[in-house]
Amino acid sequence: MKNFNQLIILTGPSGVGKGTIIEKIIKKDKRFWVSISATTRKPREGEVEGENYYFLSNSQFEEMIKNDLLIEWAKFADNYYGTLLKPVIEKINKGFKVILEIEVDGAEQIRKKFPDALSIFLMPPSKNELEKRIRNRGTENEESIIKRLERASFEIDSSKKFDHVITNLDVDETVKTILEVISL
């Protein structure tokens, strides 16, 4: 197996633009592959197995935890979420740079297991801008927005633990900066 310097952790608060950034990176360079997370939550309308998530039962997920088949995992709102080890290793062995879009707790687990992985924290221009982005998505109720903003404060405080902190002021400039950091 090749070493894990081809593993790229990208995290940041909800609403910072991680998905948009990753989508543009993948379009620019076919050497990148984005890991698909596993979850025990029920699929939402329009979600596709193996494309949006790998949907597992609680017992399947717990068996994967027991057998150390996950790079990282966490439990939120009574559902498990995690990154399957096998597809990540397969892609790295094929020469891909693997991007993991995960939250800070999962990033911490990965940095402990794979210290040569590259970790990037995507920072919002400001907390006010982050709140505006979350509200403009129109996908959250007020209680959820408040929880996401509280969580964002914790995540931003954790940013100093990452190899690179990049502020997402402009999507195209952020993509350019991330690609430069990855190719260092």
Buried (B, 14 or more C-beta within 10 A) or exposed (E): EEEBEBBBBBBBBBBBBBEEBBBBBBEEEEEBBBBBBBBBBEEEEEEEEEEBBBBBEEEEBBEBEEEEBBBBBBEEEEEBBBBBBEBBBBBBEEEBBBBBBBBBBBBBBBBEBBEEBBBBBBBBBEEEBBBEBBBEEEEBEEEEBEEBBEBBEEBBEBBEEBBBBBBBEEEEEBBEBBBEBBEE
